[in-house]
Amino acid sequence: MDPSNAQVASGAVGDPTPESGDWRAQLAADSRERITYKILDTLKRHIPYSGDEGLEELKKIAVRFEEKIYTAATSQPDYLRKISLKMLTMETRSQDPMSDPMQSNSAAIQE
């Protein structure tokens, strides 16, 4: 991840302190970065992109998604569960062509 995205992925702005008792203070910045990379890997497998510009856009999507879940989660298990469920949903939909209306429509047109 490039340095401009590292601050966002690490949550450097407004980090909770350990004294606040917030679960986020216990989650290391490098853990969030690894999770963001895993999200990016999943996106790369399931969303078509082209060139460096497309890859940068996927990185932005991964960082924003991780930030959204990080902010909304009530605990570390909740954070991990929400991300895991979303990634699993993406994997499942790509394996089941009937879950994608565009694919089922194109199959019907070809018949």
Biopython code that builds the backbone (N, CA, C, O; Angstrom):
import numpy as np
from Bio.PDB.StructureBuilder import StructureBuilder

atoms = [
    (1, "MET", "N", (0.858, -1.161, 0.000)),
    (1, "MET", "CA", (0.000, 0.000, 0.000)),
    (1, "MET", "C", (0.905, 1.225, 0.000)),
    (1, "MET", "O", (1.928, 1.244, 0.684)),
    (2, "ASP", "N", (0.538, 2.223, -0.748)),
    (2, "ASP", "CA", (1.410, 3.392, -0.802)),
    (2, "ASP", "C", (1.238, 4.240, 0.448)),
    (2, "ASP", "O", (0.230, 4.114, 1.143)),
    (3, "PRO", "N", (2.210, 5.107, 0.748)),
    (3, "PRO", "CA", (2.181, 5.884, 1.993)),
    (3, "PRO", "C", (0.927, 6.735, 2.167)),
    (3, "PRO", "O", (0.483, 6.949, 3.295)),
    (4, "SER", "N", (0.353, 7.223, 1.075)),
    (4, "SER", "CA", (-0.839, 8.066, 1.211)),
    (4, "SER", "C", (-2.030, 7.275, 1.734)),
    (4, "SER", "O", (-2.887, 7.827, 2.423)),
    (5, "ASN", "N", (-2.088, 5.981, 1.408)),
    (5, "ASN", "CA", (-3.179, 5.146, 1.898)),
    (5, "ASN", "C", (-2.868, 4.535, 3.252)),
    (5, "ASN", "O", (-3.783, 4.121, 3.964)),
    (6, "ALA", "N", (-1.587, 4.471, 3.624)),
    (6, "ALA", "CA", (-1.196, 3.828, 4.879)),
    (6, "ALA", "C", (-1.808, 4.535, 6.073)),
    (6, "ALA", "O", (-2.213, 3.882, 7.035)),
    (7, "GLN", "N", (-1.884, 5.861, 6.031)),
    (7, "GLN", "CA", (-2.460, 6.604, 7.152)),
    (7, "GLN", "C", (-3.932, 6.263, 7.305)),
    (7, "GLN", "O", (-4.416, 6.097, 8.425)),
    (8, "VAL", "N", (-4.647, 6.157, 6.196)),
    (8, "VAL", "CA", (-6.066, 5.834, 6.264)),
    (8, "VAL", "C", (-6.254, 4.411, 6.765)),
    (8, "VAL", "O", (-7.083, 4.165, 7.641)),
    (9, "ALA", "N", (-5.486, 3.464, 6.211)),
    (9, "ALA", "CA", (-5.647, 2.065, 6.598)),
    (9, "ALA", "C", (-5.237, 1.826, 8.038)),
    (9, "ALA", "O", (-5.787, 0.948, 8.703)),
    (10, "SER", "N", (-4.273, 2.598, 8.529)),
    (10, "SER", "CA", (-3.820, 2.379, 9.898)),
    (10, "SER", "C", (-4.711, 3.060, 10.915)),
    (10, "SER", "O", (-4.606, 2.792, 12.112)),
    (11, "GLY", "N", (-5.591, 3.942, 10.452)),
    (11, "GLY", "CA", (-6.465, 4.654, 11.366)),
    (11, "GLY", "C", (-5.715, 5.685, 12.167)),
    (11, "GLY", "O", (-6.111, 5.999, 13.289)),
    (12, "ALA", "N", (-4.636, 6.226, 11.619)),
    (12, "ALA", "CA", (-3.773, 7.146, 12.350)),
    (12, "ALA", "C", (-4.507, 8.400, 12.804)),
    (12, "ALA", "O", (-4.126, 9.017, 13.799)),
    (13, "VAL", "N", (-5.531, 8.773, 12.098)),
    (13, "VAL", "CA", (-6.274, 9.965, 12.477)),
    (13, "VAL", "C", (-7.327, 9.572, 13.513)),
    (13, "VAL", "O", (-8.200, 8.749, 13.235)),
    (14, "GLY", "N", (-7.245, 10.154, 14.693)),
    (14, "GLY", "CA", (-8.247, 9.908, 15.730)),
    (14, "GLY", "C", (-8.201, 8.516, 16.321)),
    (14, "GLY", "O", (-9.241, 7.977, 16.698)),
    (15, "ASP", "N", (-7.021, 7.917, 16.414)),
    (15, "ASP", "CA", (-6.903, 6.590, 17.012)),
    (15, "ASP", "C", (-7.395, 6.593, 18.458)),
    (15, "ASP", "O", (-7.077, 7.514, 19.210)),
    (16, "PRO", "N", (-8.163, 5.582, 18.857)),
    (16, "PRO", "CA", (-8.536, 5.466, 20.262)),
    (16, "PRO", "C", (-7.297, 5.118, 21.096)),
    (16, "PRO", "O", (-6.381, 4.458, 20.607)),
    (17, "THR", "N", (-7.277, 5.548, 22.304)),
    (17, "THR", "CA", (-6.147, 5.249, 23.174)),
    (17, "THR", "C", (-6.471, 4.033, 24.035)),
    (17, "THR", "O", (-7.642, 3.758, 24.298)),
    (18, "PRO", "N", (-5.447, 3.302, 24.478)),
    (18, "PRO", "CA", (-5.707, 2.139, 25.330)),
    (18, "PRO", "C", (-6.483, 2.512, 26.595)),
    (18, "PRO", "O", (-7.246, 1.701, 27.121)),
    (19, "GLU", "N", (-6.285, 3.749, 27.084)),
    (19, "GLU", "CA", (-6.974, 4.184, 28.293)),
    (19, "GLU", "C", (-8.488, 4.310, 28.094)),
    (19, "GLU", "O", (-9.253, 4.231, 29.055)),
    (20, "SER", "N", (-8.911, 4.505, 26.848)),
    (20, "SER", "CA", (-10.344, 4.681, 26.588)),
    (20, "SER", "C", (-11.120, 3.376, 26.711)),
    (20, "SER", "O", (-12.348, 3.393, 26.792)),
    (21, "GLY", "N", (-10.412, 2.234, 26.725)),
    (21, "GLY", "CA", (-11.085, 0.944, 26.838)),
    (21, "GLY", "C", (-11.716, 0.497, 25.531)),
    (21, "GLY", "O", (-12.417, -0.514, 25.499)),
    (22, "ASP", "N", (-11.479, 1.227, 24.463)),
    (22, "ASP", "CA", (-12.047, 0.897, 23.159)),
    (22, "ASP", "C", (-11.290, -0.280, 22.559)),
    (22, "ASP", "O", (-10.061, -0.309, 22.617)),
    (23, "TRP", "N", (-11.995, -1.250, 21.984)),
    (23, "TRP", "CA", (-11.358, -2.423, 21.388)),
    (23, "TRP", "C", (-10.403, -2.040, 20.268)),
    (23, "TRP", "O", (-9.438, -2.757, 20.003)),
    (24, "ARG", "N", (-10.664, -0.907, 19.604)),
    (24, "ARG", "CA", (-9.829, -0.482, 18.482)),
    (24, "ARG", "C", (-8.385, -0.192, 18.913)),
    (24, "ARG", "O", (-7.455, -0.344, 18.122)),
    (25, "ALA", "N", (-8.208, 0.225, 20.167)),
    (25, "ALA", "CA", (-6.869, 0.524, 20.662)),
    (25, "ALA", "C", (-6.020, -0.742, 20.767)),
    (25, "ALA", "O", (-4.791, -0.667, 20.783)),
    (26, "GLN", "N", (-6.666, -1.891, 20.836)),
    (26, "GLN", "CA", (-5.944, -3.156, 20.954)),
    (26, "GLN", "C", (-5.575, -3.752, 19.590)),
    (26, "GLN", "O", (-4.783, -4.692, 19.523)),
    (27, "LEU", "N", (-6.133, -3.221, 18.522)),
    (27, "LEU", "CA", (-5.897, -3.748, 17.182)),
    (27, "LEU", "C", (-4.731, -3.012, 16.542)),
    (27, "LEU", "O", (-4.803, -1.805, 16.315)),
    (28, "ALA", "N", (-3.666, -3.732, 16.252)),
    (28, "ALA", "CA", (-2.455, -3.126, 15.689)),
    (28, "ALA", "C", (-2.702, -2.624, 14.265)),
    (28, "ALA", "O", (-3.470, -3.216, 13.507)),
    (29, "ALA", "N", (-2.038, -1.528, 13.923)),
    (29, "ALA", "CA", (-2.180, -0.932, 12.590)),
    (29, "ALA", "C", (-1.769, -1.928, 11.507)),
    (29, "ALA", "O", (-2.387, -1.964, 10.443)),
    (30, "ASP", "N", (-0.741, -2.732, 11.758)),
    (30, "ASP", "CA", (-0.316, -3.689, 10.735)),
    (30, "ASP", "C", (-1.372, -4.778, 10.526)),
    (30, "ASP", "O", (-1.460, -5.350, 9.440)),
    (31, "SER", "N", (-2.170, -5.067, 11.552)),
    (31, "SER", "CA", (-3.270, -6.024, 11.392)),
    (31, "SER", "C", (-4.318, -5.467, 10.440)),
    (31, "SER", "O", (-4.825, -6.175, 9.570)),
    (32, "ARG", "N", (-4.633, -4.196, 10.616)),
    (32, "ARG", "CA", (-5.605, -3.558, 9.719)),
    (32, "ARG", "C", (-5.079, -3.520, 8.292)),
    (32, "ARG", "O", (-5.838, -3.708, 7.342)),
    (33, "GLU", "N", (-3.801, -3.280, 8.142)),
    (33, "GLU", "CA", (-3.211, -3.238, 6.803)),
    (33, "GLU", "C", (-3.269, -4.617, 6.144)),
    (33, "GLU", "O", (-3.579, -4.725, 4.958)),
    (34, "ARG", "N", (-2.974, -5.667, 6.907)),
    (34, "ARG", "CA", (-3.059, -7.034, 6.363)),
    (34, "ARG", "C", (-4.493, -7.357, 5.956)),
    (34, "ARG", "O", (-4.721, -7.962, 4.908)),
    (35, "ILE", "N", (-5.450, -6.961, 6.772)),
    (35, "ILE", "CA", (-6.857, -7.202, 6.448)),
    (35, "ILE", "C", (-7.240, -6.448, 5.179)),
    (35, "ILE", "O", (-7.950, -6.980, 4.326)),
    (36, "THR", "N", (-6.767, -5.208, 5.057)),
    (36, "THR", "CA", (-7.056, -4.418, 3.862)),
    (36, "THR", "C", (-6.476, -5.104, 2.625)),
    (36, "THR", "O", (-7.120, -5.128, 1.576)),
    (37, "TYR", "N", (-5.274, -5.657, 2.733)),
    (37, "TYR", "CA", (-4.685, -6.382, 1.606)),
    (37, "TYR", "C", (-5.487, -7.622, 1.249)),
    (37, "TYR", "O", (-5.624, -7.950, 0.071)),
    (38, "LYS", "N", (-6.021, -8.317, 2.248)),
    (38, "LYS", "CA", (-6.843, -9.490, 1.964)),
    (38, "LYS", "C", (-8.129, -9.077, 1.257)),
    (38, "LYS", "O", (-8.589, -9.764, 0.345)),
    (39, "ILE", "N", (-8.706, -7.958, 1.675)),
    (39, "ILE", "CA", (-9.893, -7.433, 1.000)),
    (39, "ILE", "C", (-9.540, -7.106, -0.454)),
    (39, "ILE", "O", (-10.288, -7.440, -1.372)),
    (40, "LEU", "N", (-8.398, -6.454, -0.650)),
    (40, "LEU", "CA", (-7.945, -6.108, -2.002)),
    (40, "LEU", "C", (-7.773, -7.366, -2.851)),
    (40, "LEU", "O", (-8.183, -7.384, -4.012)),
    (41, "ASP", "N", (-7.178, -8.409, -2.295)),
    (41, "ASP", "CA", (-7.001, -9.657, -3.046)),
    (41, "ASP", "C", (-8.342, -10.228, -3.490)),
    (41, "ASP", "O", (-8.481, -10.691, -4.622)),
    (42, "THR", "N", (-9.317, -10.193, -2.606)),
    (42, "THR", "CA", (-10.651, -10.689, -2.948)),
    (42, "THR", "C", (-11.265, -9.836, -4.046)),
    (42, "THR", "O", (-11.837, -10.366, -4.999)),
    (43, "LEU", "N", (-11.151, -8.523, -3.920)),
    (43, "LEU", "CA", (-11.693, -7.632, -4.946)),
    (43, "LEU", "C", (-11.035, -7.892, -6.304)),
    (43, "LEU", "O", (-11.712, -7.905, -7.332)),
    (44, "LYS", "N", (-9.731, -8.095, -6.305)),
    (44, "LYS", "CA", (-9.011, -8.330, -7.561)),
    (44, "LYS", "C", (-9.490, -9.606, -8.250)),
    (44, "LYS", "O", (-9.499, -9.685, -9.478)),
    (45, "ARG", "N", (-9.885, -10.595, -7.468)),
    (45, "ARG", "CA", (-10.372, -11.852, -8.047)),
    (45, "ARG", "C", (-11.775, -11.730, -8.608)),
    (45, "ARG", "O", (-12.154, -12.494, -9.496)),
    (46, "HIS", "N", (-12.556, -10.775, -8.103)),
    (46, "HIS", "CA", (-13.976, -10.766, -8.452)),
    (46, "HIS", "C", (-14.472, -9.510, -9.175)),
    (46, "HIS", "O", (-15.597, -9.486, -9.675)),
    (47, "ILE", "N", (-13.658, -8.496, -9.228)),
    (47, "ILE", "CA", (-14.063, -7.268, -9.917)),
    (47, "ILE", "C", (-13.077, -7.005, -11.041)),
    (47, "ILE", "O", (-11.875, -6.883, -10.802)),
    (48, "PRO", "N", (-13.579, -6.916, -12.270)),
    (48, "PRO", "CA", (-12.659, -6.649, -13.374)),
    (48, "PRO", "C", (-12.037, -5.259, -13.242)),
    (48, "PRO", "O", (-12.716, -4.292, -12.896)),
    (49, "TYR", "N", (-10.743, -5.177, -13.523)),
    (49, "TYR", "CA", (-10.045, -3.893, -13.496)),
    (49, "TYR", "C", (-8.980, -3.919, -14.581)),
    (49, "TYR", "O", (-8.599, -4.979, -15.077)),
    (50, "SER", "N", (-8.514, -2.746, -14.935)),
    (50, "SER", "CA", (-7.539, -2.649, -16.007)),
    (50, "SER", "C", (-6.439, -1.672, -15.635)),
    (50, "SER", "O", (-6.713, -0.521, -15.298)),
    (51, "GLY", "N", (-5.198, -2.128, -15.695)),
    (51, "GLY", "CA", (-4.042, -1.268, -15.491)),
    (51, "GLY", "C", (-3.875, -0.752, -14.078)),
    (51, "GLY", "O", (-4.598, -1.131, -13.157)),
    (52, "ASP", "N", (-2.890, 0.131, -13.938)),
    (52, "ASP", "CA", (-2.574, 0.707, -12.629)),
    (52, "ASP", "C", (-3.713, 1.554, -12.082)),
    (52, "ASP", "O", (-3.958, 1.570, -10.876)),
    (53, "GLU", "N", (-4.399, 2.250, -12.960)),
    (53, "GLU", "CA", (-5.511, 3.100, -12.527)),
    (53, "GLU", "C", (-6.632, 2.261, -11.917)),
    (53, "GLU", "O", (-7.200, 2.627, -10.888)),
    (54, "GLY", "N", (-6.941, 1.152, -12.549)),
    (54, "GLY", "CA", (-7.968, 0.254, -12.026)),
    (54, "GLY", "C", (-7.563, -0.355, -10.701)),
    (54, "GLY", "O", (-8.383, -0.498, -9.794)),
    (55, "LEU", "N", (-6.283, -0.717, -10.592)),
    (55, "LEU", "CA", (-5.777, -1.284, -9.345)),
    (55, "LEU", "C", (-5.838, -0.253, -8.221)),
    (55, "LEU", "O", (-6.209, -0.589, -7.096)),
    (56, "GLU", "N", (-5.481, 0.988, -8.509)),
    (56, "GLU", "CA", (-5.563, 2.050, -7.501)),
    (56, "GLU", "C", (-7.002, 2.252, -7.033)),
    (56, "GLU", "O", (-7.245, 2.494, -5.851)),
    (57, "GLU", "N", (-7.941, 2.155, -7.949)),
    (57, "GLU", "CA", (-9.357, 2.296, -7.584)),
    (57, "GLU", "C", (-9.783, 1.157, -6.661)),
    (57, "GLU", "O", (-10.505, 1.388, -5.691)),
    (58, "LEU", "N", (-9.344, -0.078, -6.953)),
    (58, "LEU", "CA", (-9.659, -1.207, -6.075)),
    (58, "LEU", "C", (-9.041, -1.009, -4.693)),
    (58, "LEU", "O", (-9.661, -1.345, -3.685)),
    (59, "LYS", "N", (-7.822, -0.465, -4.639)),
    (59, "LYS", "CA", (-7.184, -0.190, -3.346)),
    (59, "LYS", "C", (-8.023, 0.799, -2.549)),
    (59, "LYS", "O", (-8.224, 0.616, -1.349)),
    (60, "LYS", "N", (-8.509, 1.837, -3.204)),
    (60, "LYS", "CA", (-9.341, 2.832, -2.519)),
    (60, "LYS", "C", (-10.618, 2.192, -1.990)),
    (60, "LYS", "O", (-11.059, 2.495, -0.881)),
    (61, "ILE", "N", (-11.203, 1.315, -2.779)),
    (61, "ILE", "CA", (-12.424, 0.620, -2.348)),
    (61, "ILE", "C", (-12.131, -0.239, -1.114)),
    (61, "ILE", "O", (-12.901, -0.232, -0.153)),
    (62, "ALA", "N", (-11.022, -0.972, -1.144)),
    (62, "ALA", "CA", (-10.653, -1.835, -0.018)),
    (62, "ALA", "C", (-10.429, -1.016, 1.245)),
    (62, "ALA", "O", (-10.893, -1.391, 2.322)),
    (63, "VAL", "N", (-9.721, 0.101, 1.118)),
    (63, "VAL", "CA", (-9.441, 0.956, 2.282)),
    (63, "VAL", "C", (-10.742, 1.539, 2.831)),
    (63, "VAL", "O", (-10.954, 1.537, 4.043)),
    (64, "ARG", "N", (-11.609, 2.034, 1.957)),
    (64, "ARG", "CA", (-12.883, 2.614, 2.423)),
    (64, "ARG", "C", (-13.761, 1.566, 3.093)),
    (64, "ARG", "O", (-14.393, 1.838, 4.114)),
    (65, "PHE", "N", (-13.798, 0.365, 2.518)),
    (65, "PHE", "CA", (-14.603, -0.708, 3.103)),
    (65, "PHE", "C", (-14.089, -1.067, 4.495)),
    (65, "PHE", "O", (-14.870, -1.193, 5.439)),
    (66, "GLU", "N", (-12.768, -1.231, 4.616)),
    (66, "GLU", "CA", (-12.190, -1.577, 5.916)),
    (66, "GLU", "C", (-12.479, -0.482, 6.931)),
    (66, "GLU", "O", (-12.838, -0.773, 8.072)),
    (67, "GLU", "N", (-12.325, 0.769, 6.528)),
    (67, "GLU", "CA", (-12.602, 1.909, 7.419)),
    (67, "GLU", "C", (-14.057, 1.894, 7.895)),
    (67, "GLU", "O", (-14.340, 2.104, 9.075)),
    (68, "LYS", "N", (-14.960, 1.645, 6.968)),
    (68, "LYS", "CA", (-16.394, 1.638, 7.298)),
    (68, "LYS", "C", (-16.704, 0.559, 8.339)),
    (68, "LYS", "O", (-17.413, 0.813, 9.312)),
    (69, "ILE", "N", (-16.169, -0.637, 8.127)),
    (69, "ILE", "CA", (-16.412, -1.734, 9.065)),
    (69, "ILE", "C", (-15.733, -1.449, 10.402)),
    (69, "ILE", "O", (-16.317, -1.685, 11.459)),
    (70, "TYR", "N", (-14.508, -0.947, 10.358)),
    (70, "TYR", "CA", (-13.753, -0.616, 11.577)),
    (70, "TYR", "C", (-14.526, 0.381, 12.435)),
    (70, "TYR", "O", (-14.592, 0.244, 13.656)),
    (71, "THR", "N", (-15.099, 1.367, 11.793)),
    (71, "THR", "CA", (-15.846, 2.405, 12.512)),
    (71, "THR", "C", (-17.163, 1.865, 13.077)),
    (71, "THR", "O", (-17.564, 2.224, 14.184)),
    (72, "ALA", "N", (-17.824, 1.011, 12.318)),
    (72, "ALA", "CA", (-19.155, 0.537, 12.712)),
    (72, "ALA", "C", (-19.128, -0.626, 13.702)),
    (72, "ALA", "O", (-20.082, -0.823, 14.455)),
    (73, "ALA", "N", (-18.040, -1.394, 13.704)),
    (73, "ALA", "CA", (-17.984, -2.603, 14.537)),
    (73, "ALA", "C", (-17.997, -2.255, 16.021)),
    (73, "ALA", "O", (-17.459, -1.232, 16.445)),
    (74, "THR", "N", (-18.621, -3.126, 16.789)),
    (74, "THR", "CA", (-18.721, -2.909, 18.232)),
    (74, "THR", "C", (-17.623, -3.619, 19.021)),
    (74, "THR", "O", (-17.410, -3.339, 20.201)),
    (75, "SER", "N", (-16.921, -4.552, 18.343)),
    (75, "SER", "CA", (-15.833, -5.290, 18.993)),
    (75, "SER", "C", (-14.935, -5.872, 17.896)),
    (75, "SER", "O", (-15.289, -5.863, 16.717)),
    (76, "GLN", "N", (-13.782, -6.370, 18.303)),
    (76, "GLN", "CA", (-12.893, -6.970, 17.312)),
    (76, "GLN", "C", (-13.538, -8.195, 16.659)),
    (76, "GLN", "O", (-13.448, -8.334, 15.439)),
    (77, "PRO", "N", (-14.181, -9.083, 17.411)),
    (77, "PRO", "CA", (-14.867, -10.205, 16.746)),
    (77, "PRO", "C", (-15.951, -9.734, 15.768)),
    (77, "PRO", "O", (-16.131, -10.324, 14.703)),
    (78, "ASP", "N", (-16.667, -8.671, 16.138)),
    (78, "ASP", "CA", (-17.687, -8.120, 15.247)),
    (78, "ASP", "C", (-17.041, -7.589, 13.968)),
    (78, "ASP", "O", (-17.548, -7.822, 12.871)),
    (79, "TYR", "N", (-15.926, -6.878, 14.107)),
    (79, "TYR", "CA", (-15.161, -6.347, 12.976)),
    (79, "TYR", "C", (-14.732, -7.473, 12.039)),
    (79, "TYR", "O", (-14.940, -7.392, 10.828)),
    (80, "LEU", "N", (-14.136, -8.518, 12.597)),
    (80, "LEU", "CA", (-13.670, -9.639, 11.784)),
    (80, "LEU", "C", (-14.834, -10.407, 11.163)),
    (80, "LEU", "O", (-14.747, -10.855, 10.019)),
    (81, "ARG", "N", (-15.921, -10.557, 11.915)),
    (81, "ARG", "CA", (-17.093, -11.273, 11.398)),
    (81, "ARG", "C", (-17.702, -10.549, 10.216)),
    (81, "ARG", "O", (-18.024, -11.169, 9.203)),
    (82, "LYS", "N", (-17.862, -9.229, 10.341)),
    (82, "LYS", "CA", (-18.480, -8.461, 9.254)),
    (82, "LYS", "C", (-17.638, -8.509, 7.986)),
    (82, "LYS", "O", (-18.174, -8.656, 6.888)),
    (83, "ILE", "N", (-16.335, -8.386, 8.133)),
    (83, "ILE", "CA", (-15.459, -8.452, 6.961)),
    (83, "ILE", "C", (-15.495, -9.851, 6.359)),
    (83, "ILE", "O", (-15.594, -10.000, 5.141)),
    (84, "SER", "N", (-15.415, -10.868, 7.197)),
    (84, "SER", "CA", (-15.430, -12.254, 6.711)),
    (84, "SER", "C", (-16.718, -12.569, 5.969)),
    (84, "SER", "O", (-16.692, -13.198, 4.911)),
    (85, "LEU", "N", (-17.841, -12.136, 6.518)),
    (85, "LEU", "CA", (-19.126, -12.401, 5.861)),
    (85, "LEU", "C", (-19.207, -11.740, 4.489)),
    (85, "LEU", "O", (-19.704, -12.341, 3.537)),
    (86, "LYS", "N", (-18.725, -10.512, 4.387)),
    (86, "LYS", "CA", (-18.764, -9.810, 3.108)),
    (86, "LYS", "C", (-17.873, -10.503, 2.084)),
    (86, "LYS", "O", (-18.259, -10.662, 0.926)),
    (87, "MET", "N", (-16.679, -10.917, 2.513)),
    (87, "MET", "CA", (-15.760, -11.597, 1.598)),
    (87, "MET", "C", (-16.332, -12.951, 1.179)),
    (87, "MET", "O", (-16.225, -13.339, 0.016)),
    (88, "LEU", "N", (-16.941, -13.671, 2.131)),
    (88, "LEU", "CA", (-17.560, -14.959, 1.819)),
    (88, "LEU", "C", (-18.714, -14.780, 0.839)),
    (88, "LEU", "O", (-18.875, -15.578, -0.084)),
    (89, "THR", "N", (-19.510, -13.746, 1.035)),
    (89, "THR", "CA", (-20.616, -13.459, 0.121)),
    (89, "THR", "C", (-20.093, -13.222, -1.287)),
    (89, "THR", "O", (-20.667, -13.714, -2.259)),
    (90, "MET", "N", (-19.006, -12.469, -1.399)),
    (90, "MET", "CA", (-18.432, -12.193, -2.711)),
    (90, "MET", "C", (-17.925, -13.480, -3.357)),
    (90, "MET", "O", (-18.131, -13.702, -4.550)),
    (91, "GLU", "N", (-17.264, -14.325, -2.568)),
    (91, "GLU", "CA", (-16.763, -15.602, -3.089)),
    (91, "GLU", "C", (-17.915, -16.494, -3.538)),
    (91, "GLU", "O", (-17.856, -17.105, -4.605)),
    (92, "THR", "N", (-18.959, -16.564, -2.720)),
    (92, "THR", "CA", (-20.100, -17.427, -3.019)),
    (92, "THR", "C", (-20.822, -16.973, -4.275)),
    (92, "THR", "O", (-21.179, -17.797, -5.117)),
    (93, "ARG", "N", (-21.040, -15.676, -4.411)),
    (93, "ARG", "CA", (-21.743, -15.157, -5.588)),
    (93, "ARG", "C", (-20.970, -15.422, -6.864)),
    (93, "ARG", "O", (-21.572, -15.666, -7.909)),
    (94, "SER", "N", (-19.657, -15.380, -6.800)),
    (94, "SER", "CA", (-18.869, -15.613, -8.014)),
    (94, "SER", "C", (-18.881, -17.093, -8.404)),
    (94, "SER", "O", (-18.679, -17.428, -9.571)),
    (95, "GLN", "N", (-19.117, -17.975, -7.436)),
    (95, "GLN", "CA", (-19.150, -19.404, -7.723)),
    (95, "GLN", "C", (-20.532, -19.863, -8.177)),
    (95, "GLN", "O", (-20.655, -20.908, -8.817)),
    (96, "ASP", "N", (-21.562, -19.104, -7.859)),
    (96, "ASP", "CA", (-22.935, -19.460, -8.207)),
    (96, "ASP", "C", (-23.430, -18.514, -9.293)),
    (96, "ASP", "O", (-23.878, -17.411, -8.980)),
    (97, "PRO", "N", (-23.362, -18.914, -10.561)),
    (97, "PRO", "CA", (-23.743, -17.997, -11.637)),
    (97, "PRO", "C", (-25.209, -17.570, -11.572)),
    (97, "PRO", "O", (-25.562, -16.524, -12.117)),
    (98, "MET", "N", (-26.057, -18.341, -10.929)),
    (98, "MET", "CA", (-27.468, -17.959, -10.854)),
    (98, "MET", "C", (-27.702, -16.821, -9.872)),
    (98, "MET", "O", (-28.763, -16.197, -9.901)),
    (99, "SER", "N", (-26.732, -16.536, -9.002)),
    (99, "SER", "CA", (-26.903, -15.446, -8.055)),
    (99, "SER", "C", (-26.616, -14.096, -8.700)),
    (99, "SER", "O", (-26.919, -13.055, -8.116)),
    (100, "ASP", "N", (-26.027, -14.101, -9.913)),
    (100, "ASP", "CA", (-25.719, -12.865, -10.616)),
    (100, "ASP", "C", (-26.759, -12.670, -11.714)),
    (100, "ASP", "O", (-26.725, -13.388, -12.713)),
    (101, "PRO", "N", (-27.676, -11.729, -11.561)),
    (101, "PRO", "CA", (-28.743, -11.538, -12.539)),
    (101, "PRO", "C", (-28.214, -11.231, -13.934)),
    (101, "PRO", "O", (-28.841, -11.622, -14.919)),
    (102, "MET", "N", (-27.087, -10.547, -14.049)),
    (102, "MET", "CA", (-26.541, -10.221, -15.365)),
    (102, "MET", "C", (-26.112, -11.494, -16.096)),
    (102, "MET", "O", (-26.328, -11.618, -17.302)),
    (103, "GLN", "N", (-25.511, -12.433, -15.379)),
    (103, "GLN", "CA", (-25.093, -13.680, -16.007)),
    (103, "GLN", "C", (-26.300, -14.516, -16.411)),
    (103, "GLN", "O", (-26.308, -15.098, -17.495)),
    (104, "SER", "N", (-27.315, -14.587, -15.563)),
    (104, "SER", "CA", (-28.487, -15.394, -15.909)),
    (104, "SER", "C", (-29.245, -14.756, -17.062)),
    (104, "SER", "O", (-29.814, -15.476, -17.882)),
    (105, "ASN", "N", (-29.274, -13.433, -17.153)),
    (105, "ASN", "CA", (-29.917, -12.761, -18.282)),
    (105, "ASN", "C", (-29.169, -13.042, -19.563)),
    (105, "ASN", "O", (-29.795, -13.303, -20.590)),
    (106, "SER", "N", (-27.849, -12.996, -19.537)),
    (106, "SER", "CA", (-27.074, -13.240, -20.756)),
    (106, "SER", "C", (-27.203, -14.698, -21.184)),
    (106, "SER", "O", (-27.179, -14.989, -22.380)),
    (107, "ALA", "N", (-27.340, -15.619, -20.231)),
    (107, "ALA", "CA", (-27.528, -17.035, -20.574)),
    (107, "ALA", "C", (-28.881, -17.228, -21.248)),
    (107, "ALA", "O", (-28.996, -18.006, -22.195)),
    (108, "ALA", "N", (-29.900, -16.530, -20.770)),
    (108, "ALA", "CA", (-31.225, -16.637, -21.360)),
    (108, "ALA", "C", (-31.252, -16.073, -22.770)),
    (108, "ALA", "O", (-31.955, -16.590, -23.638)),
    (109, "ILE", "N", (-30.500, -15.028, -22.995)),
    (109, "ILE", "CA", (-30.444, -14.403, -24.311)),
    (109, "ILE", "C", (-29.774, -15.322, -25.314)),
    (109, "ILE", "O", (-30.171, -15.360, -26.479)),
    (110, "GLN", "N", (-28.761, -16.065, -24.882)),
    (110, "GLN", "CA", (-28.020, -16.941, -25.777)),
    (110, "GLN", "C", (-28.803, -18.170, -26.196)),
    (110, "GLN", "O", (-28.487, -18.780, -27.217)),
    (111, "GLU", "N", (-29.815, -18.546, -25.433)),
    (111, "GLU", "CA", (-30.591, -19.763, -25.752)),
    (111, "GLU", "C", (-31.485, -19.575, -26.935)),
    (111, "GLU", "O", (-32.196, -20.502, -27.325)),
]
sb = StructureBuilder()
sb.init_structure("model")
sb.init_model(0)
sb.init_chain("A")
sb.init_seg("    ")
for serial, (resi, resn, name, xyz) in enumerate(atoms, 1):
    if name == "N":
        sb.init_residue(resn, " ", resi, " ")
    sb.init_atom(name, np.array(xyz, "f"), 0.0, 1.0, " ", f" {name:<3s}", serial, name[0])
structure = sb.get_structure()
